[in-house]
Structure formats: structure tokens, C-alpha cells
Amino acid sequence: MTRPSFGSELLRGRLRVDLLDPLPDAGLDADAEAFLARLRAFCTDKVDGRLIEREDRIPDEVVDGLRDLGAFAIKLPREYGGLGLSGVCYHRALMIVSTAHSSLGELLGAHQAIGLIQPLRLFGTDAQKRELLPRCVREISAFALTEPDIGNDPFRMRTTATPTDDGGYRLDGVKLWTTNGTIAHLIVVMALVPPTESGPGGMSAFVVEADAPGVTVEHRSSFLGLRGLENGVVRLHRVVVPASRRIGPEGQGLQVALAAQDTGRLSMPAVCAAAAKWSLKIAREWSGVRVQWDRPIGEHEAVASKIAYIAATAFALEAMVEVSGRHADAGVLDTHTEAELAKLFASEQAWRIVDELMQIRGGRGYETAESAAARGERGVPVEQLFRDLRIGRIFDGSSEALRVFVGTDALADEEGPAEGSTPFTPPPGFGDLAGHLSFADATSAELARHLADGRERWGEAVAERQLFLGRVVDIAAELYAMTAACVYARALGGTAVELADAFCRQSRQRVAELRRRLRDDTDGDDVAVARRVLGGSFTWLEEGVLDASIEGPWIAEPVPGPASGPNLHRTIRR
């Protein structure tokens, strides 16, 4: 039976507030509260974020401490040795660890959101679950999908899984940017199986032991931010994998990958919400003590507007995580689209929040925390957050890709837009927020009409109108954020209603601009200019500067064969 989806209904032109409200209980029992308290104490007392930042490595004792707490198996059922706690608890745990240091959130998230646990729980056999899930309590897992020449387009994959005479497979290929891959014990590898008489072949998922012969970590990657992230290049050369380690049937690998991402996509919004909450704390405290022109800067209108934006948006981001997470735990709704909208919206708005926070902090925002502390001031790592958050718009589906995914899903919806509608009546209990819900309902109906008009205007080619679809999806994300904020505020009561109202007012301004650009855009002209740029018409504009790039191919050609250098895999004791 198909489960209802608020996000799908929204893109059909129906604001089904009744699907979200009343909000399910958070599901945080005494065990969950005790775990979060222990986790907070551990991160406060045992995690030195500055040390991780300096050494670009999470200390082994920190990894061991997280294992001992059960932080690697928060949602894993107790029958397999996990804590058996809710998704909401998991999201709140990510908010704690990621504000201790960003790399901790990636360590736990890559293992639990898209690592071995989720694919096995969704597609594994009973035997696979009994054998492998208990290992995930203390052993680290990774998910290897990306390759040098593929990102959001997995159909360009070159890694192969050749059937062997004994019914197993031989894996060959090179995987890029495998988070946790440099320290993992178990790796989920996506590879192409050639079609044979005995099987359809296609993209398939395999569980590979990281210490198996032929598995080599060739390179540990270094990035703009996320110091301590264990991410690298993994080479597979004639790696033998038994059929019992294939997850799901041959050819179902893409479904495994997408399902793992769907269930884990709220991890990034949780991290973004945590960053926004911390940004609000710093903005409030700093804006009250920094004086300019005889007044605290927070009293000046130019700064006050930034503080109001950060506060309102931090509330909305937490609302999206809580509303989406609670309904995902309840299991009544299909939260696939809501999770995609939340990831898109949260990563975009969190980046703007930290940019505004840096502006509020001025030169101190650009200075490193250690430099400020060395000259006697509080070391506030705004520049680190600035570096760490930027990846959110790229990780786990770039913003551009998510807009296309959500937009094309809406176009392919067989049910299509709502045929007529009864006048929208906000559910009782929303008070002053009811007007915002009415606005969201009317705007969702308008979005459905835009999609229908796009189909009629461009036919099947509407899927190629990525900027048009992007604006539709951005509006839908705003509407979901508004609805979630209203639902969450009604559940909390008190001053939360004021924050929800402020957010909705700000969101309506952004929606107005997006709606204007749906009617009046420069898309065609911009594409024409881009083609002229790519054709070399404006290379004269590039003259007069130097290119500091290191010479080499734009995309490294993955050469099959054995490793030519040392194995950089690091085993953290278990």
C-alpha cells in the first residue's frame, strides 16, 4: 500500500497540513535521554576540537569512547547489539557531536546513514543481518559509490564485478571520496555485473572486507574544511567476494544506494540545524557586547536584521528536522520528498547563516579561533564553520541535482496536479500562523499549475529546463519549511510561535522573488552566453592573470590493476 506523502501532495497543489499535524511524539524515552546526556558529557570532557583541527585526525581514544557509548549503533535494533533508539535521537546526537567537531558528525553519519547498517536493514537477508549487523556496533563502515568520472550520474560507473566459476564475484575498480574508507572495516561497494545466462547483471551492491587482498587505500583526501575527515581513494584489484556478500539481487544496486540516501538524508539537515543554533548563540552574545557608535551593534538595524534572520531560520531548520524525523520514525508517511526538500533548504540556508555570522563578527569572524585566543580574546571558530558548512551544498546530492530530482519526480507523478480544490481552511489551533498556511496552500496550487504549464509548453523537454524546475522546487522547499515551522511552533507553544511567524514573513519575501523569476527570467540569454564562453568567444577576458593550478588532467583516468604504492588504510582498534 502506498503511503501518503506531504511533499508529493505539496507539488500536486495540495497543502495537506493534516498529514503533519498533530506532530508525533519525539520518542525520547529515559534510555534515549540518558544516552544523549552521556554523549554530551563525553564530547564536553573528552573531545578536543582544536586538536582535531590541528592534526587533521580524530584521536583513536575518541573513536573508542564513541564506540563504548554505543554512538555507532544508535538506531540499530537491540537484537543486533545496538541501542535501538529513534531517528530523532540519532539526529539530536548528530547535533551534539557535530558542534564538538564537524568531522565527528561525518564519522557517525557515514557509518549509520549510508554505510552498511541501512543497506542491510533495508535489503539484507536474515543471514546477512545476523552475521554483519552486530559487527557494526564497533566496526566502522563506508559506502563506495563515487568514482573519478561520476558524481550524481552513477550510470557512468566503471567498477566491475565479474562472476567467478564458484558463484562469487571479482571486483575491479577505483572509488573516489569514500568517507570513512581510510579507516573502515567493512565497505559497501557499488559495481557493474555484466549480464550472463544466469543473471541480468547491472549495478549491484557488495559488502567488502577492508583488509581483503586487493583492497588498497591509495590516497587520503584533504579538503577546504572538515579537518579530521577520513576520506580517500580506494582501489579494488581482483577482490574476491562471495555471492553471500551481495546485498539484494543483481541489478538492484541503484535502488540500494538511493534507499540508503533517502533514509539518511536528514543527517545533513540535523548538522545544519546545529550549526544554525550555535550561530544564533554567538550572534546574540557578540552583538550585545560589541559597541559601535555608542550602542551595541545588535541595536543597529543593519545587524538586527541579520540576527532576526539567523534566529528565525535556526528555528525553521530545527522544525524541519523534528517534523520530518518524527514522521519518519512513525512510519505512516512516505517522507522521501520531505527529506530531499529539507536537505536542499537546510544546506542552502545554513551556508547563508554562517556568512551572515561572519559579517556580524567582522574581522574576528575571518580570524582563526587559535589566533584570537593567542592574543587574549575568546577563540570563536566562525571561520572553521564557514569552511566546514560549504560542503553541505555538495554532499549527499548537490543542490542542483536535488532540484532536478525533485522536479522530475513531480513531473513524472502519474496522479498529477489536483483537479480543482475546496477552499483551504487551516486546522484549528494555529492562531496567527493560520494566514501563513493559507498563503502556502495558495502558492502550492500555483506551483502545480506552473508544472502543468511547463509540460504543455515544452513537452518532454521540460525535464531539461533545470532553472525553471529549480525555482519551482525552491519554492516548494520554502513552503515545506513554513509548514514545518508552524506545526512545530504549535506543538511547542510559547515564544516559538513568534519565531515561526518571523520565519514565515521572511520566507514569503523569498518566495515572492522566486515567483517573479518564474514569470521573468534570463535563462535563454544566459544559456546562449554560456555556449559562447564554452566555444572560446571570450577568452580575451581571461588575459592578464596567472593560473596557480597544479598541472595535471582535469579528471584522473582510473587505471585498472594492482596498487603501485603503500596501503594508507588505518585500523583503529576495536
Residue pairs with C-beta under 8 A, 6 or more apart in sequence:
2 334
3 332
3 333
3 334
4 16
4 19
4 332
4 333
4 334
5 19
5 333
5 334
5 335
5 336
5 337
5 338
6 16
6 19
6 20
6 327
6 333
6 335
6 337
6 338
6 480
6 483
7 335
7 336
7 337
7 338
7 340
7 341
7 406
7 476
7 480
8 334
8 337
8 409
8 410
8 413
9 15
9 16
9 19
10 16
10 337
10 444
10 447
10 476
10 479
10 480
11 337
11 406
11 410
11 413
11 444
11 447
11 448
11 451
11 472
11 476
12 410
12 413
12 415
12 416
12 417
12 418
12 448
13 417
13 418
13 421
13 444
13 445
13 446
13 447
13 448
13 449
14 418
14 421
14 441
14 444
14 445
15 424
15 437
15 440
15 441
15 444
15 479
15 483
17 426
17 427
17 437
17 483
17 486
17 487
18 427
19 333
20 323
20 327
20 483
20 484
20 487
21 427
21 487
21 490
22 491
23 322
23 323
23 326
23 487
23 488
23 490
23 491
24 326
24 327
24 329
24 330
25 326
26 86
26 88
26 322
26 326
27 86
27 88
27 89
27 326
27 329
28 36
28 86
28 88
28 89
28 92
31 83
31 85
32 85
32 86
32 89
35 69
35 70
35 74
35 83
35 85
35 89
35 93
36 89
36 92
36 93
36 96
38 69
39 69
39 71
39 93
39 96
39 97
40 96
42 65
42 66
42 69
43 96
43 97
43 100
43 104
44 100
46 61
46 62
46 65
47 62
47 97
47 100
47 101
47 104
48 59
49 100
49 101
49 381
50 369
50 370
50 379
51 59
52 58
52 59
52 62
52 101
52 103
52 227
52 228
53 101
53 227
53 228
53 381
53 384
54 370
55 228
56 222
56 227
56 228
57 228
58 101
58 103
58 104
58 107
58 228
58 230
60 572
60 573
62 104
63 107
63 140
63 572
64 572
64 573
66 72
66 97
66 104
66 107
66 108
67 137
67 138
67 574
70 82
70 83
70 137
71 93
71 97
71 108
72 108
72 111
72 112
72 136
72 137
72 138
72 140
73 80
73 81
73 82
73 83
73 112
73 117
73 136
73 137
74 82
74 83
74 85
74 89
74 90
74 93
74 108
74 112
75 82
75 83
75 84
75 85
75 86
75 87
75 89
75 90
75 112
75 117
76 82
76 83
76 84
76 112
76 117
76 133
76 136
76 137
77 84
78 84
80 129
80 130
80 133
80 134
80 136
80 137
81 133
81 134
81 137
82 133
82 136
82 137
86 329
87 266
87 325
87 328
87 329
88 322
88 325
88 326
88 329
90 112
91 266
91 267
91 270
91 321
91 325
92 270
93 108
94 105
94 108
94 109
94 267
94 270
94 271
94 274
95 270
95 271
95 273
95 274
95 277
96 274
97 104
97 105
97 108
98 104
98 105
98 270
98 271
98 274
98 275
99 274
99 275
99 278
101 228
102 225
102 226
102 228
102 271
102 384
102 385
102 388
103 226
103 227
103 228
103 229
103 230
104 228
105 267
105 271
106 179
106 226
106 229
107 140
107 180
107 229
107 230
109 264
109 267
109 268
109 271
110 141
110 142
110 143
110 179
110 180
111 117
111 136
111 140
111 141
111 142
111 180
112 118
112 264
113 260
113 263
113 264
113 265
113 267
114 143
114 260
114 261
114 264
114 396
115 136
115 140
115 141
115 142
115 143
115 180
115 184
115 186
115 188
116 132
116 136
116 141
116 143
116 186
116 188
116 207
117 133
117 136
117 141
118 259
118 260
118 263
118 264
119 143
119 188
119 205
119 247
119 256
119 259
119 260
120 128
120 129
120 132
120 133
120 207
120 247
121 129
121 133
122 256
122 259
122 260
122 263
123 205
123 247
123 248
123 252
123 255
123 256
123 259
124 132
124 133
124 247
127 244
128 207
128 244
128 245
128 247
132 186
132 207
135 185
135 186
136 186
138 574
139 185
139 186
139 574
140 180
140 183
140 184
140 185
140 186
140 572
141 180
141 184
141 185
141 186
141 187
141 188
142 178
142 179
142 180
142 181
142 184
142 186
142 187
142 188
142 210
143 178
143 179
143 187
143 188
143 257
143 260
144 175
144 178
144 181
144 187
144 188
144 189
144 190
144 234
145 154
145 175
145 190
145 257
146 175
146 176
146 177
146 178
147 156
147 157
147 158
147 159
147 173
147 174
147 175
147 176
147 558
148 174
148 176
148 555
148 556
148 557
148 558
149 156
149 158
149 555
149 558
150 156
150 157
151 398
152 397
152 398
152 401
154 190
154 203
154 254
154 257
157 173
157 190
157 191
157 192
157 203
158 173
158 174
158 192
158 558
159 171
159 172
159 173
159 174
159 175
159 189
159 190
159 191
159 192
159 236
160 171
160 172
160 173
160 191
160 192
160 193
160 194
161 169
161 170
161 171
161 191
161 192
161 193
161 204
161 206
161 241
162 169
162 170
162 172
162 193
162 194
163 169
163 193
163 194
163 196
163 198
163 199
164 170
164 240
167 242
167 243
168 240
168 241
168 242
168 243
169 191
169 193
169 206
169 240
169 241
169 242
169 243
169 246
170 238
170 239
170 240
170 241
171 189
171 191
171 206
171 208
171 214
171 236
171 238
171 239
171 241
172 236
172 237
172 238
172 239
172 560
173 191
173 235
173 236
173 558
173 560
174 218
174 233
174 234
174 235
174 236
174 558
174 559
174 560
175 181
175 189
175 233
175 234
175 235
175 236
176 233
177 221
177 231
177 232
177 233
178 184
178 187
178 231
178 232
178 233
178 234
179 229
179 230
179 231
180 230
180 231
181 187
181 210
181 217
181 230
181 231
181 232
181 234
182 217
182 220
182 230
182 231
182 232
182 568
182 569
182 570
183 230
183 569
183 570
183 571
183 572
184 210
185 209
185 210
185 211
185 571
185 574
186 207
186 208
186 209
186 210
187 207
187 208
187 209
187 210
187 215
187 234
188 205
188 206
188 207
188 208
188 247
188 256
188 260
189 205
189 206
189 207
189 208
189 236
190 203
190 204
190 205
190 206
190 253
190 256
190 257
191 203
191 204
191 206
191 253
192 201
192 202
192 203
192 204
193 199
193 201
193 202
193 203
193 204
193 250
193 251
194 201
195 201
195 202
199 250
200 250
200 251
201 250
201 251
202 250
202 251
202 252
202 253
203 251
203 252
203 253
203 254
204 246
204 247
204 248
204 249
204 250
204 251
204 252
204 253
205 246
205 247
205 248
205 252
205 253
205 256
205 257
206 241
206 245
206 246
206 247
207 241
207 245
207 246
207 247
208 215
208 236
208 239
208 241
208 245
209 215
210 569
211 569
211 571
212 239
212 240
212 241
213 238
213 239
213 240
214 236
214 237
214 238
214 239
214 240
214 562
215 234
215 235
215 236
215 239
215 569
216 234
216 235
216 237
216 563
216 567
216 569
217 232
217 233
217 234
217 235
217 567
217 568
217 569
218 232
218 233
218 234
218 235
218 563
218 565
218 568
219 232
219 233
219 568
220 230
220 231
220 232
220 568
221 229
221 231
221 232
221 233
223 229
223 231
223 391
224 387
224 390
224 391
225 384
225 386
225 387
225 388
225 389
225 390
225 391
226 387
226 388
226 391
230 570
232 568
235 563
237 560
237 561
237 562
237 563
247 256
248 255
248 256
261 396
261 397
262 336
262 339
263 328
264 396
265 339
265 340
265 342
265 343
265 396
265 397
266 321
266 324
266 325
266 328
266 339
266 342
266 343
267 396
268 343
268 346
268 347
268 392
268 395
268 396
269 317
269 320
269 321
269 324
269 339
269 342
269 343
269 345
269 346
269 347
270 321
270 325
271 392
272 317
272 346
272 347
272 349
272 350
272 389
272 392
273 314
273 317
273 318
273 320
273 321
273 346
273 350
275 350
275 353
275 354
275 385
275 388
275 389
276 310
276 313
276 314
276 317
276 318
276 349
276 350
276 353
277 314
277 318
278 385
279 310
279 314
279 353
279 354
279 357
279 385
280 307
280 310
280 311
280 314
282 357
282 361
282 380
282 382
283 298
283 306
283 307
283 310
283 356
283 357
283 360
284 298
284 307
286 297
286 360
286 361
286 380
287 296
287 297
287 298
287 303
287 307
287 360
288 296
288 298
289 296
290 296
290 297
291 297
292 300
293 300
297 303
297 360
298 304
298 307
303 360
306 356
306 357
306 359
306 360
307 360
308 502
308 506
309 353
309 356
309 506
310 353
310 356
310 357
311 499
311 502
312 499
312 502
312 503
312 506
313 349
313 352
313 353
313 503
313 506
314 353
315 485
315 488
315 489
315 496
315 499
315 500
315 503
316 349
316 481
316 482
316 484
316 485
316 500
316 503
316 507
317 345
317 346
317 349
317 350
317 481
318 488
319 481
319 484
319 485
319 487
319 488
319 489
319 500
320 342
320 345
320 346
320 480
320 481
320 484
320 485
321 342
321 346
322 484
322 488
323 338
323 484
323 487
323 488
324 335
324 338
324 339
324 342
324 484
327 333
327 335
327 338
328 335
328 339
337 406
337 409
338 480
340 397
340 402
340 405
340 406
341 406
341 473
341 476
341 477
341 480
341 481
342 477
342 480
343 396
343 397
343 402
344 399
344 402
344 403
344 406
344 473
344 474
344 477
345 477
345 478
345 480
345 481
346 392
347 389
347 392
347 393
347 395
347 399
348 393
348 399
350 389
350 392
351 389
351 390
351 392
351 393
354 382
354 385
354 386
354 389
355 386
357 365
357 382
357 385
358 365
358 366
358 382
358 383
358 386
359 365
361 380
361 382
364 372
364 377
364 380
364 382
365 380
365 382
365 383
365 386
366 382
366 383
367 383
368 379
368 381
368 383
368 384
369 379
369 380
369 381
369 383
369 384
370 379
371 379
372 378
372 379
372 380
373 379
393 399
397 405
400 466
400 470
402 473
403 466
403 469
403 470
403 473
403 474
404 463
404 466
404 469
404 470
406 473
406 476
407 463
407 466
407 469
407 470
407 472
407 473
408 463
408 469
410 451
410 472
410 473
411 451
411 454
411 455
411 462
411 463
411 469
416 452
417 448
417 449
417 451
417 452
418 445
418 448
421 445
424 437
424 438
424 441
424 442
426 433
426 434
426 437
426 438
429 490
430 437
430 486
430 490
431 497
432 497
432 501
433 486
433 489
433 490
433 497
433 500
433 501
433 504
436 482
436 486
436 500
436 501
436 504
436 508
437 482
437 483
437 486
439 482
439 504
439 508
440 479
440 482
440 483
443 475
443 479
443 511
443 515
444 476
444 479
446 515
447 472
447 475
447 476
447 479
450 468
450 472
450 518
451 472
454 462
454 465
454 468
454 469
455 462
458 464
458 465
462 468
462 469
463 469
465 523
467 521
467 523
468 518
468 521
468 523
471 514
471 517
471 518
472 518
474 514
475 511
475 514
475 515
478 507
478 510
478 511
478 514
479 511
481 503
481 507
482 503
482 504
482 507
482 508
485 499
485 500
485 503
485 504
486 500
486 504
488 496
488 500
489 496
489 497
489 499
489 500
490 497
532 538
